[in-house]
Amino acid sequence: MENERSSLARVPGGHSRHNTGVWSRGVGENLIAKLFLFCALVAVFSVLLITVFIFISGWPIIARYGTAFIFGSRWYPTQGVFGILPMIAGTFSVVLGALLLGVPMGLAGAIFLAEIAPSRVAKIVRPAVELLAGIPSVVYGFFGMIILVPLIREYLGGVGYSVLAGSVILAVMILPTIITISEASLRAVPAEFKEGSLALGATHWQTISRILLPAASSGIIASIVLGMARAIGETMAVIMVTGNVTRVPGSILDPVRTLTGNIVMEMGYATGEHQQALFATGIVLFVFIVLLNLLVNFISRRATEIG
Amino acid sequence: MLTPKQQEAFWKAVLWLVAGVTVAILVVIIIHVISRGIGHINWAFLSQNPRSMGRLGGIFSVIVGTLYVTGLALLIATPVGIGAAIFLTEYVRQGRMVNCIRFFTEVLAGIPSIIFGLFGFVFFVIYLGMGWSVLSGGLTLSLMILPTIVRTSEEAIKAVPVSYREGSYALGASRWQTVRRVVIPPALPGIMVGVILGIGRAIGETAAVLLTAGSSLHMPYSLTDPARTLSVHLYILATEGISMERAYATATVLVIAILVINFAANLLMRRLAVRISGF
C-alpha cells in the first residue's frame, strides 16, 4: 500500500494530494461506490414510486366502476358518471391520424438521410430534425391553434378544433423519433447487402425498397411504436387544437378530447371522486405506454437475436 | 408501367420533396412565431412583472420562475445522472443488474409528462405537503430530465478509450481517482451536452409544471412559493385568450431560448468530435 502510493506520487500528474491515508483508499472508495449505486437506483425507485402512487390514487375508481369506467361513453364528473370511452376513442383517432401522416413522411426522411442526401444537404436536414424534437409542445400547440385550426375551419368546415388538427400537429411532433431511429437502423444494415444488390444490377431505389427496408424493418417498426407512444402521451399540443369535447368522434373534423387532455383540463379544480377518476385516466394511459414500451423492447431484442 | 430507372427518378424526387417539407415546417413555425413576437419584446417586457393576468406588463416573474424551477431540476438531476452513468459504466460488470437499471431508465424516459405531473401532484404537492411550489416543480422535472442526462453521460464516458483507464490503473490509481482524473475530464463536453438537452426539455415542459408548480403570476421568493414558467404562461395566455401579442412575445422568448440551447449543444458536440478524432 505504502509503496504503491509513493510510486504513484512520482509519476508526473499522477500525484494525488487527497490520497494521504488508508481511509481514502478503503472506506472512501467504498463509500463513493455506494453513492454511485444510489444514484443509479434513483431511476428504478422513481419508476416504482410513480407506478405505486398513480395506481393508489386512481384504483378506487376502477375498482368501483370496473368496465363501466373504461367502456362507459358518458363523462359527467360532477354527477359521478365516469366513462372514458370517448377519451380512449379520442386518443386513438388522433394518434392513428398522426401515424398515417407521420410514418410515411418520417420513413421518407430517414431514407433520404441514410441513402440519398449529399452530405451538405444532410448537414442542414439533420439539425433541423433535432430542432423539431426540441421545440416545446406548447409552441406546436400555439402554432396549431393560430394557423392550422382556422385553416381547417375555413377550407374543410367544422369548428377547426378537430381530430385532423391534432393528427397533423402530432405527426410533425413524432417525425424526429421516426426519422432518427429508422435512419440508424437503415445505416446498421451490412454494406454487403447493398453491394450485392447493386452488383446484381438493381437500381438504387430497388435496393432501398427491396433490400434495405426489409432488412431494417424491426428498427423501423420500433421507431413507429415509439412514435406512437410519444403521440399517446403528448398533452399540451393536443389540448390546444382538438377542442376537448367528450364525445366519440364521428368524423375527422369533429372535436375530441384525449386521455391526456382529460387530465389537464380538469385537474385544476377536481376534488374527491372526480380527482380519483382523473388519476384512473392516468392509469389507463400509463398501461398503454408501458405495453408499447414492452413491445419496443421485445422487437429490438428479437432484432438483435436475428442480427 | 415505368421502367426501373423512371421509378427511381420518381421516388428520389418524392424523398427530396418530403425532406424539403420537413425543413420547411420547422422554418415556417420558427419564422412565424418570431416575426410576430419579436416586435413586442423590449426591455420593459422582459423586466416588468405581469399585470392583470398577463394582459399588461411583462414576464419578469415568469422568467424568474422558469429559472428557479429549471435550475432546481438541474441541481438535482445533474449529479444524480452523472453518478448513475459512472456507476453503470465504471463500477459494475455488464450484466443483469446493469440491464435492469438501464431498462428502468428507459421506462422513466418513456413516461409521458402528464404522468409525471400527476405523480408530482399526488406525491410532492399533497403527500409530502410541499404544495404548488418551485420545490415540487423542480423535483418533478428533475425526474423527467434524469434519463436524458444518464444516457448522454453514459455515451460520453463510454467514448473515453479503455487504454486511458488501463494506464491509470497500471500507475496504481484507485477506481475513484481514475474516474475523477482520467475518465471524467475527456467525457465532460459530452456530459455537458446531456445537461444542455435536459435544460431544453425542462424549459419546454408544460403539463408537469402546471400540475406541480402551479400558475401563480407572483414573483417566487422562496422554494415553497408557487411559480409560473414561460411555457405555462404561453399556454394560459393563448388558451384563455388573454393577450395574443403577449403570447407571441412569450413564445418568441421560448423559441429563442431553445434555439440557443440547441446551438450550444451542437457546438459542444462538434468540438467533441474534433477532439476525439484528434487523438
Chai-1 contact restraints between the chains, C-beta under 6 A:
chainA,res_idxA,chainB,res_idxB,connection_type,confidence,min_distance_angstrom,max_distance_angstrom,comment,restraint_id
A,E4,B,G172,contact,1.0,0.0,6.0,A-B,restraint_1
A,S7,B,G172,contact,1.0,0.0,6.0,A-B,restraint_2
A,L8,B,L171,contact,1.0,0.0,6.0,A-B,restraint_3
A,L8,B,G172,contact,1.0,0.0,6.0,A-B,restraint_4
A,V11,B,L171,contact,1.0,0.0,6.0,A-B,restraint_5
A,G14,B,L171,contact,1.0,0.0,6.0,A-B,restraint_6
A,S16,B,Q177,contact,1.0,0.0,6.0,A-B,restraint_7
A,R25,B,S174,contact,1.0,0.0,6.0,A-B,restraint_8
A,E29,B,S174,contact,1.0,0.0,6.0,A-B,restraint_9
A,E29,B,W176,contact,1.0,0.0,6.0,A-B,restraint_10
A,I32,B,W176,contact,1.0,0.0,6.0,A-B,restraint_11
A,A33,B,Y91,contact,1.0,0.0,6.0,A-B,restraint_12
A,F36,B,G83,contact,1.0,0.0,6.0,A-B,restraint_13
A,F36,B,I86,contact,1.0,0.0,6.0,A-B,restraint_14
A,F36,B,F87,contact,1.0,0.0,6.0,A-B,restraint_15
A,F36,B,Y91,contact,1.0,0.0,6.0,A-B,restraint_16
A,L37,B,F87,contact,1.0,0.0,6.0,A-B,restraint_17
A,C39,B,V80,contact,1.0,0.0,6.0,A-B,restraint_18
A,C39,B,G83,contact,1.0,0.0,6.0,A-B,restraint_19
A,C39,B,A84,contact,1.0,0.0,6.0,A-B,restraint_20
A,A40,B,A84,contact,1.0,0.0,6.0,A-B,restraint_21
A,A40,B,F87,contact,1.0,0.0,6.0,A-B,restraint_22
A,A40,B,L88,contact,1.0,0.0,6.0,A-B,restraint_23
A,A40,B,I101,contact,1.0,0.0,6.0,A-B,restraint_24
A,V42,B,V80,contact,1.0,0.0,6.0,A-B,restraint_25
A,A43,B,F104,contact,1.0,0.0,6.0,A-B,restraint_26
A,A43,B,T105,contact,1.0,0.0,6.0,A-B,restraint_27
A,A43,B,L108,contact,1.0,0.0,6.0,A-B,restraint_28
A,V44,B,F104,contact,1.0,0.0,6.0,A-B,restraint_29
A,S46,B,L108,contact,1.0,0.0,6.0,A-B,restraint_30
A,S46,B,L143,contact,1.0,0.0,6.0,A-B,restraint_31
A,V47,B,F104,contact,1.0,0.0,6.0,A-B,restraint_32
A,V47,B,V107,contact,1.0,0.0,6.0,A-B,restraint_33
A,V47,B,L108,contact,1.0,0.0,6.0,A-B,restraint_34
A,I50,B,F119,contact,1.0,0.0,6.0,A-B,restraint_35
A,F53,B,F119,contact,1.0,0.0,6.0,A-B,restraint_36
A,F53,B,V122,contact,1.0,0.0,6.0,A-B,restraint_37
A,F53,B,F123,contact,1.0,0.0,6.0,A-B,restraint_38
A,I54,B,L118,contact,1.0,0.0,6.0,A-B,restraint_39
A,S57,B,V122,contact,1.0,0.0,6.0,A-B,restraint_40
A,M105,B,V18,contact,1.0,0.0,6.0,A-B,restraint_41
A,A108,B,L15,contact,1.0,0.0,6.0,A-B,restraint_42
A,A108,B,V18,contact,1.0,0.0,6.0,A-B,restraint_43
A,G109,B,A19,contact,1.0,0.0,6.0,A-B,restraint_44
A,G109,B,T22,contact,1.0,0.0,6.0,A-B,restraint_45
A,I111,B,L15,contact,1.0,0.0,6.0,A-B,restraint_46
A,F112,B,L15,contact,1.0,0.0,6.0,A-B,restraint_47
A,F112,B,A19,contact,1.0,0.0,6.0,A-B,restraint_48
A,I116,B,L15,contact,1.0,0.0,6.0,A-B,restraint_49
A,V125,B,A19,contact,1.0,0.0,6.0,A-B,restraint_50
A,V125,B,V23,contact,1.0,0.0,6.0,A-B,restraint_51
A,A128,B,V23,contact,1.0,0.0,6.0,A-B,restraint_52
A,A128,B,L26,contact,1.0,0.0,6.0,A-B,restraint_53
A,L131,B,L26,contact,1.0,0.0,6.0,A-B,restraint_54
A,L131,B,N262,contact,1.0,0.0,6.0,A-B,restraint_55
A,L132,B,L26,contact,1.0,0.0,6.0,A-B,restraint_56
A,G134,B,G200,contact,1.0,0.0,6.0,A-B,restraint_57
A,G134,B,I258,contact,1.0,0.0,6.0,A-B,restraint_58
A,G134,B,N262,contact,1.0,0.0,6.0,A-B,restraint_59
A,P136,B,G204,contact,1.0,0.0,6.0,A-B,restraint_60
A,P136,B,S231,contact,1.0,0.0,6.0,A-B,restraint_61
A,V138,B,T206,contact,1.0,0.0,6.0,A-B,restraint_62
A,V138,B,S231,contact,1.0,0.0,6.0,A-B,restraint_63
A,V138,B,L234,contact,1.0,0.0,6.0,A-B,restraint_64
A,V138,B,Y235,contact,1.0,0.0,6.0,A-B,restraint_65
A,V139,B,A251,contact,1.0,0.0,6.0,A-B,restraint_66
A,F142,B,A238,contact,1.0,0.0,6.0,A-B,restraint_67
A,F142,B,A251,contact,1.0,0.0,6.0,A-B,restraint_68
A,F143,B,I29,contact,1.0,0.0,6.0,A-B,restraint_69
A,V172,B,I25,contact,1.0,0.0,6.0,A-B,restraint_70
A,T203,B,P4,contact,1.0,0.0,6.0,A-B,restraint_71
A,T203,B,E8,contact,1.0,0.0,6.0,A-B,restraint_72
A,W205,B,Q7,contact,1.0,0.0,6.0,A-B,restraint_73
A,W205,B,E8,contact,1.0,0.0,6.0,A-B,restraint_74
A,W205,B,W11,contact,1.0,0.0,6.0,A-B,restraint_75
A,G233,B,P112,contact,1.0,0.0,6.0,A-B,restraint_76
A,T235,B,I114,contact,1.0,0.0,6.0,A-B,restraint_77
A,T235,B,A207,contact,1.0,0.0,6.0,A-B,restraint_78
A,M236,B,T206,contact,1.0,0.0,6.0,A-B,restraint_79
A,M236,B,A207,contact,1.0,0.0,6.0,A-B,restraint_80
A,T260,B,I114,contact,1.0,0.0,6.0,A-B,restraint_81
A,I263,B,I114,contact,1.0,0.0,6.0,A-B,restraint_82
A,V264,B,A207,contact,1.0,0.0,6.0,A-B,restraint_83
A,M267,B,L211,contact,1.0,0.0,6.0,A-B,restraint_84
A,G282,B,I115,contact,1.0,0.0,6.0,A-B,restraint_85
A,G282,B,L118,contact,1.0,0.0,6.0,A-B,restraint_86
A,F286,B,I115,contact,1.0,0.0,6.0,A-B,restraint_87
A,N293,B,G110,contact,1.0,0.0,6.0,A-B,restraint_88
